Amino acid sequence: MNDWKEAVPTVDTTDPDASDGLKESAVFVPVYEQDNEPGLLFTKRSDDLPRHAGQVSFPGGRREKDDGTLLDTALRELHEEVGMPSDNTDVVGRFGEVRTTTGYSIFPFVGGVPRDFEYAKDESEVAELIFAPAHELAEPSIHERRRKGGHKLHYFHYDDYTIWGATAQILVDFLDAIGLWRSGR
């Protein structure tokens, strides 16, 4: 496995553009370390939300007019959803744009967060926090590919959760970057 901080593409200082009229959004991929191994923090969205209710995702959302950059969007959402102030993060890099069939252009920023932080989830948006070691997420037995709406999507069945869609694609990008993903899956 590669050192995750060196494996993630570095942050580009220019703000990426969403094209084709897609809604700009950003997520923060929170990476913690436990026993010298990387793990990822996901949120399970509240069942009461109008969009993506009950889904597993990274903290993130749509760009707001007061967000100077998409990195600002990702850090704002990380703070709003799990209570993590930006000065407790170590922004390391950004993966390529992920486009959704629902009209969003998502820019995933990746950074380190402390595992032992006292996270405070926003109860109106977040039902649960999920801490998952990267090596467990890379197990072939929890992964499958399925067709949905003409697209072949990744699905990860981790514990009692299903990670799919854009979040699963970003997860594949992360696992591939750190050398835990076998292509062809």
C-alpha positions in Angstrom: 0.0 0.0 0.0 1.3 3.5 -0.9 1.5 6.3 1.7 -1.9 7.9 1.2 -0.7 11.5 1.5 1.9 11.0 -1.3 -0.5 9.0 -3.5 -3.4 11.5 -3.7 -3.1 14.0 -6.5 -2.0 17.4 -5.1 -4.5 20.2 -4.7 -4.6 22.4 -7.8 -4.7 26.1 -6.7 -7.1 27.1 -9.5 -10.8 26.6 -8.9 -12.1 23.9 -11.3 -15.0 24.8 -13.5 -18.2 22.7 -13.7 -19.2 22.7 -17.3 -22.3 21.8 -19.3 -24.6 23.7 -16.8 -24.1 21.2 -14.0 -24.5 22.3 -10.4 -21.1 22.8 -8.7 -20.6 20.8 -5.6 -17.7 19.6 -3.5 -17.1 16.9 -0.9 -14.3 16.4 1.6 -12.9 12.9 1.8 -11.8 12.7 5.5 -8.9 10.3 6.0 -7.9 9.3 9.5 -5.1 7.1 10.6 -5.4 4.3 13.1 -2.6 1.8 13.8 -0.7 3.5 11.0 -3.4 2.5 8.5 -5.7 4.9 6.6 -9.4 4.9 7.2 -12.3 6.9 5.8 -15.0 8.8 7.5 -18.4 8.6 5.8 -21.8 10.0 6.9 -25.1 8.2 6.6 -27.5 10.9 5.6 -30.7 11.5 7.5 -33.8 9.7 6.2 -35.7 13.0 6.4 -33.7 14.8 3.8 -35.4 15.6 0.5 -32.5 14.4 -1.7 -30.2 11.3 -1.2 -32.0 10.4 2.1 -30.4 7.5 4.0 -27.4 7.3 1.6 -23.8 6.9 2.7 -21.7 9.8 1.5 -18.7 12.0 2.2 -19.4 15.3 3.8 -20.2 17.8 1.1 -22.8 19.7 -0.8 -23.6 22.3 -3.4 -21.5 25.4 -3.7 -23.1 28.5 -2.0 -22.6 32.1 -3.2 -20.4 32.9 -0.2 -18.0 30.1 -0.9 -14.9 31.6 -2.4 -13.7 28.3 -3.9 -14.9 24.8 -4.1 -12.4 23.9 -1.4 -14.2 26.4 0.8 -17.4 24.5 0.0 -15.9 21.2 1.0 -14.5 22.6 4.2 -17.7 24.4 5.1 -19.7 21.2 4.6 -17.3 19.2 6.7 -17.7 21.6 9.5 -21.5 21.8 9.2 -22.0 18.0 8.9 -19.5 16.6 11.4 -18.3 19.6 13.4 -14.7 19.5 12.1 -13.2 23.0 11.8 -10.9 23.5 8.8 -7.9 24.2 11.1 -8.1 20.6 12.2 -7.7 19.3 8.7 -4.7 18.7 6.5 -5.9 19.2 2.9 -3.7 17.0 0.8 -5.2 16.8 -2.7 -8.1 16.5 -5.0 -9.4 13.8 -7.3 -11.0 14.5 -10.7 -14.5 15.7 -11.2 -17.3 13.2 -10.8 -20.5 13.9 -12.7 -23.8 12.5 -11.6 -26.9 11.6 -13.5 -28.8 14.0 -11.2 -27.0 17.1 -12.7 -24.2 17.6 -10.3 -20.5 18.1 -10.9 -18.7 17.0 -7.7 -15.1 17.9 -6.9 -13.6 15.6 -4.2 -11.0 17.2 -1.9 -9.0 14.8 0.3 -7.4 15.5 3.6 -6.3 14.1 6.9 -8.5 14.4 10.0 -7.9 13.2 13.6 -9.6 9.9 14.5 -9.9 10.9 18.2 -11.7 14.2 17.5 -15.0 14.7 19.3 -17.2 14.8 16.1 -20.5 16.6 16.4 -22.9 15.5 13.6 -25.6 17.8 12.4 -28.7 15.8 13.4 -30.9 17.3 10.7 -28.5 16.1 8.0 -26.5 13.2 9.4 -27.9 10.1 11.0 -24.6 8.3 11.6 -20.9 8.6 11.3 -19.1 5.6 9.8 -15.4 5.0 10.3 -14.1 2.4 7.9 -10.5 1.1 7.5 -9.3 1.4 3.9 -8.1 -2.2 3.8 -11.6 -3.5 4.7 -13.2 -1.4 2.0 -10.7 -2.9 -0.5 -11.9 -6.5 0.2 -13.2 -7.9 -3.1 -16.0 -9.8 -1.2 -17.8 -6.5 -0.3 -17.7 -5.1 -3.9 -20.0 -5.6 -6.8 -20.8 -3.8 -10.1 -24.4 -3.3 -11.2 -26.1 -1.5 -14.0 -28.4 1.3 -13.1 -30.0 3.6 -15.6 -27.6 2.6 -18.4 -24.5 3.1 -16.2 -22.3 0.5 -14.6 -21.9 1.5 -10.9 -19.7 0.4 -8.0 -21.4 -0.9 -4.9 -19.7 -1.6 -1.6 -21.5 -3.5 1.1 -19.6 -2.6 4.3 -21.1 -3.8 7.6 -24.8 -2.8 7.3 -24.2 0.0 4.8 -24.2 0.2 1.0 -21.9 2.8 -0.5 -22.7 3.4 -4.2 -23.0 6.1 -6.8 -20.6 9.1 -6.8 -19.4 8.2 -3.3 -18.4 4.7 -4.5 -16.6 6.2 -7.5 -14.6 8.5 -5.3 -13.8 5.6 -3.0 -12.5 3.6 -5.9 -10.3 6.6 -6.9 -8.9 6.7 -3.4 -8.3 2.9 -3.1 -6.6 2.9 -6.5 -4.4 5.9 -5.6 -3.1 4.1 -2.5 -2.6 0.8 -4.2 -5.4 -1.2 -2.7 -7.6 -1.4 -5.8 -7.3 -4.2 -8.4 -8.4 -2.9 -11.8 -11.0 -5.0 -13.7 -13.4 -5.1 -10.8 
